[in-house]
Amino acid sequence: MSTGRVPNTTDPLRKPALGDTVGEPAAIAFCAWHEAYSNTARPVRDTSGARLFACFSCREAYDLAPIADER
């Protein structure tokens, strides 16, 4: 039975309903260049060919291409 009320969406304890939208899952990885965790880290290859993670700012600073972009 519906009460006709609109649920309070600002309630931090409210559980999401089936129809609620959920944001994209976030992946956090350790950037081997600045040695900290980042949600922008992607796998890259270093000069020896090893696969490591690098965040966006380190990829820009050190001119590193994500492995997914190699072809």
N, C-alpha and C positions, 0 to 999 in steps of 0.2 A: 504494500500500500504506500503510495507516494504522499509526502507531506506537502508537496508543491513548493518547497523552499529551494532556493539555489544554494548549492554547497559553498561553504566559505573556502575559497581557494588560497587564502593567505594563512590558513591554519597549518603550522609546521608539522603537526602530528597526523594530518589527514593522509590516509593511504591512497595511492593512485587507483582510479577506477579503470575498468577494462578499456574504455574509450579514450583515456588520457593519452596525450602524445608524450613520447619519451625522446630525449635528445640523443644524438649520436654517441655511441660508446667512446670513451676516451682511453687512449693507450699512453702509458707513461713509461719511458725508458731512460736508461742512464747514458748521458752524453759523454763519450770517452774523451772529448776535447776539453770541455770546461769542467769535467768531473762532477756533474750534478744531474739530478733527474729533470726531465723536461717532457711536456706533452706534445712537443713538436719534433721529437727525435725520430729519425728514420734510419734504416740500415744503409751504410755506405761502405766502400772499400778504402782502406788506407794505402799508403805507398807500397807496403809489402803484400797487399792483396787480401789481408785479413778483413773480415766483416765485423764492423763495429757500428754503434749508433752515434749519430751526430744531430744536434738540434738545428733549428732553422738558422739562428744567428751564426753558429759555427760553420754550417754548410756554406753560408754566404762569405764569411771571413776567410775560410780556407779553400774556397772553390771546390767543394765536395759535391758530387752528384749522387742522389739516392740510387741504390741498386735497381729499383723499379724503373728508373728513367734510362738505364743503360740499354743500348741496342745497337 
